[in-house]
Amino acid sequence: MIFDTHAHYDDEAFQEDRDSLLMSLKDNDIGAVINVAADMESVETTLALSQKYSFVYAALGVHPSGTAALTEEDMQHILTLATEHSVKRGGKVVAIGEIGLDYYYEGNGDPERTIQKKWFERQLFLAKEAALPVIIHSRDAARDTYDIMKSADAGNIGGVVHCYSYSLEMAKNFLSLGFSFGIGGVLTFKNARKLFDVVEYLPMDKILLETDCPYLAPVPNRGKRNSSLNLPYVIKAISEIKKLPEEQITAATEQNARKLFGIKE
C-alpha cells in the first residue's frame, strides 16, 4: 500500500472534513501516513492525531520558521514526548521533524540564520538522544544544511531530506550521509527538470513518497488542496522516470519508509 511520509493533516485546511478524508484513505490504497509537526502547537496536535488513527504516525519537531521563540524547555518537552511515545516502545512517534533551514523568506519575518542554525543543531542532537531519524526541511540553504548535518554526524542519525529541491550534485552529498529523499507533487511540474534528473539517479531504496499536504498538489490538481489521495500521480511520474511498474514503486517506497522509520507491517 501507499505510504505518505510527510503530511500536515492537523492543518486548518482540513478542518471541515479531516475525519472523513482520513477514513477514506485505506479504501484508496493509502496504508500509512506520517503527520509532521512544524511548531510547538502542532507537536501536540500531531501526537493527538497519531493516537486517534491507527495508520497515522507522528514526527515531532520545529520547522525553521518557528524557531525564533524556542527555548530549552521546549526541547526537553519534545524529547520527553518522543521518548515516551517512541515507536521503539510501542508508541507512534517515528521521527524528529520537520527541522532544518529555510532562507527563502529571509528578511520577511523568518528567524535570522544564526537562530535557525542553532535550533537545527539542537534538534539534530535531540534526535540522537531520542534515537529517532530526522525529517529535514531545507530551502535555499543547501550548503549550510549539509555542513551542519555532516558536523552533527547526521549519517549516524539517519532520515530523509523532505521535498528535495536541489541539484543532482547536492543530492550526492546527502546520499553520502545515507539519507533518503522525499519525492512529491513537484515532480509532476513542468519546471521540475532538476528533480527529474535526481530521481533518475537515485537508487530506488532511497526514495520515499510524500505529499506535504495541504501544499504542493501534483498536476493535474496543482494549486488545489493536496492530500494523500494524489500520490498515484507521483507514483506514475516516478514509474515513468525509473521505467519500473507502478506497483513496484508503491511496494519499494512503502518498504523504504517502514525500514527507515521502524514501522512493522
TITOR-266427 format. One line per field, with one value per residue (C-alpha): residue number from 1; x, z, y; residue in one letter. Coordinates in steps of 0.2 Angstrom, whole numbers, plus 5000, padded with zeros to 4 digits. Layout:
i	NUM:...
x	X:...
z	Z:...
y	Y:...
aa	A:...
***
This chain:
i	1:2:3:4:5:6:7:8:9:10:11:12:13:14:15:16:17:18:19:20:21:22:23:24:25:26:27:28:29:30:31:32:33:34:35:36:37:38:39:40:41:42:43:44:45:46:47:48:49:50:51:52:53:54:55:56:57:58:59:60:61:62:63:64:65:66:67:68:69:70:71:72:73:74:75:76:77:78:79:80:81:82:83:84:85:86:87:88:89:90:91:92:93:94:95:96:97:98:99:100:101:102:103:104:105:106:107:108:109:110:111:112:113:114:115:116:117:118:119:120:121:122:123:124:125:126:127:128:129:130:131:132:133:134:135:136:137:138:139:140:141:142:143:144:145:146:147:148:149:150:151:152:153:154:155:156:157:158:159:160:161:162:163:164:165:166:167:168:169:170:171:172:173:174:175:176:177:178:179:180:181:182:183:184:185:186:187:188:189:190:191:192:193:194:195:196:197:198:199:200:201:202:203:204:205:206:207:208:209:210:211:212:213:214:215:216:217:218:219:220:221:222:223:224:225:226:227:228:229:230:231:232:233:234:235:236:237:238:239:240:241:242:243:244:245:246:247:248:249:250:251:252:253:254:255:256:257:258:259:260:261:262:263:264:265
x	5000:5005:5015:5014:5029:5025:5008:5000:4983:4982:4982:4966:4964:4957:4946:4929:4932:4948:4940:4930:4946:4957:4945:4944:4962:4963:4950:4961:4976:4984:4991:5001:5004:5017:5010:5024:5024:5030:5029:5026:5007:5007:5019:5003:4990:5002:5004:4985:4981:4993:4984:4967:4971:4980:4988:4994:5012:5020:5036:5039:5050:5050:5051:5065:5052:5045:5062:5063:5054:5060:5068:5077:5061:5053:5067:5065:5046:5049:5062:5050:5036:5047:5054:5038:5029:5043:5038:5053:5042:5026:5021:5018:5032:5044:5055:5061:5055:5052:5069:5082:5085:5074:5082:5068:5059:5074:5071:5052:5049:5058:5071:5089:5101:5110:5094:5089:5106:5106:5090:5093:5109:5100:5086:5099:5106:5088:5086:5102:5095:5078:5087:5075:5078:5076:5065:5074:5067:5079:5075:5088:5100:5108:5126:5123:5111:5123:5138:5128:5121:5139:5146:5132:5136:5119:5124:5123:5105:5098:5082:5075:5078:5059:5053:5070:5073:5092:5104:5110:5127:5120:5109:5126:5131:5116:5117:5135:5127:5115:5099:5083:5074:5056:5048:5031:5020:5034:5040:5024:5028:5034:5049:5055:5069:5082:5071:5068:5087:5089:5075:5083:5100:5094:5094:5076:5080:5082:5066:5051:5034:5027:5013:5017:4998:4989:5003:5011:4997:5003:4997:4983:4977:4991:4985:4971:4972:4983:4980:4987:4974:4985:5000:4996:5001:5018:5020:5016:5029:5042:5037:5040:5057:5063:5055:5048:5029:5019:5016:5035:5036:5022:5029:5048:5043:5032:5046:5059:5048:5044:5063:5069:5055:5055:5037:5032:5019
z	5000:4998:5012:5014:5024:5025:5029:5039:5042:5058:5047:5047:5028:5034:5047:5038:5033:5042:5049:5033:5022:5034:5035:5016:5014:5017:5003:4991:4995:5007:5021:5032:5034:5045:5051:5053:5066:5062:5079:5097:5095:5081:5091:5102:5088:5078:5093:5096:5078:5078:5094:5086:5070:5069:5052:5057:5064:5071:5068:5082:5079:5075:5057:5055:5053:5070:5079:5085:5101:5105:5122:5130:5139:5123:5118:5134:5131:5113:5120:5134:5121:5108:5121:5130:5113:5103:5090:5099:5114:5105:5103:5087:5086:5072:5069:5074:5062:5052:5056:5046:5037:5026:5019:5007:5017:5025:5030:5028:5046:5047:5060:5057:5050:5066:5076:5063:5063:5082:5084:5069:5078:5094:5086:5077:5095:5101:5088:5094:5112:5106:5095:5081:5062:5056:5043:5036:5029:5018:5006:4998:5011:5003:5009:5026:5029:5023:5033:5049:5046:5042:5058:5068:5062:5054:5045:5061:5065:5048:5040:5024:5015:5013:4997:4989:4978:4975:4961:4957:4964:4981:4981:4980:4996:5005:4999:5006:5023:5019:5018:5009:4998:5000:4982:4980:4968:4962:4951:4940:4937:4920:4928:4938:4926:4940:4951:4937:4935:4954:4954:4938:4948:4965:4970:4972:4991:4994:4988:4999:4994:5002:4999:5011:5011:5011:5000:4983:4975:4959:4941:4937:4954:4956:4966:4975:4992:4992:5001:5001:4988:4975:4977:4962:4951:4959:4958:4940:4937:4946:4937:4920:4925:4933:4919:4933:4936:4947:4958:4961:4965:4978:4986:4986:4994:5007:5012:5012:5024:5036:5037:5040:5052:5061:5057:5056:5044
y	5000:5018:5026:5045:5050:5069:5076:5090:5084:5094:5110:5121:5117:5100:5107:5104:5086:5079:5063:5058:5061:5051:5037:5036:5033:5014:5012:5021:5010:5023:5012:5024:5042:5052:5068:5080:5094:5112:5121:5118:5119:5106:5095:5092:5091:5079:5067:5068:5063:5048:5042:5044:5034:5018:5021:5039:5041:5056:5066:5079:5095:5113:5120:5133:5147:5143:5143:5162:5159:5142:5138:5124:5119:5116:5104:5094:5093:5086:5074:5068:5065:5057:5046:5041:5038:5031:5018:5008:5007:5003:5021:5031:5044:5038:5054:5071:5084:5094:5103:5112:5129:5140:5156:5159:5172:5179:5197:5195:5189:5172:5170:5175:5162:5161:5157:5144:5136:5135:5126:5115:5109:5107:5096:5085:5082:5079:5066:5057:5057:5050:5038:5043:5048:5065:5074:5088:5104:5114:5128:5140:5133:5118:5120:5126:5112:5099:5106:5106:5088:5082:5091:5084:5066:5065:5050:5040:5048:5044:5052:5060:5076:5081:5089:5088:5103:5105:5099:5082:5086:5092:5076:5066:5075:5070:5052:5051:5053:5039:5050:5046:5059:5064:5065:5073:5083:5094:5080:5082:5101:5107:5116:5100:5095:5096:5084:5073:5071:5067:5054:5046:5045:5040:5021:5015:5011:5030:5036:5040:5046:5062:5075:5089:5091:5103:5110:5105:5096:5087:5091:5089:5096:5109:5124:5114:5107:5092:5075:5058:5053:5062:5051:5040:5054:5055:5036:5037:5050:5040:5025:5033:5040:5024:5013:5002:4996:5007:4993:4991:5009:5008:4992:4998:5016:5008:4996:5010:5020:5006:5002:5020:5024:5007:5003:4985:4978
aa	M:I:F:D:T:H:A:H:Y:D:D:E:A:F:Q:E:D:R:D:S:L:L:M:S:L:K:D:N:D:I:G:A:V:I:N:V:A:A:D:M:E:S:V:E:T:T:L:A:L:S:Q:K:Y:S:F:V:Y:A:A:L:G:V:H:P:S:G:T:A:A:L:T:E:E:D:M:Q:H:I:L:T:L:A:T:E:H:S:V:K:R:G:G:K:V:V:A:I:G:E:I:G:L:D:Y:Y:Y:E:G:N:G:D:P:E:R:T:I:Q:K:K:W:F:E:R:Q:L:F:L:A:K:E:A:A:L:P:V:I:I:H:S:R:D:A:A:R:D:T:Y:D:I:M:K:S:A:D:A:G:N:I:G:G:V:V:H:C:Y:S:Y:S:L:E:M:A:K:N:F:L:S:L:G:F:S:F:G:I:G:G:V:L:T:F:K:N:A:R:K:L:F:D:V:V:E:Y:L:P:M:D:K:I:L:L:E:T:D:C:P:Y:L:A:P:V:P:N:R:G:K:R:N:S:S:L:N:L:P:Y:V:I:K:A:I:S:E:I:K:K:L:P:E:E:Q:I:T:A:A:T:E:Q:N:A:R:K:L:F:G:I:K:E
***
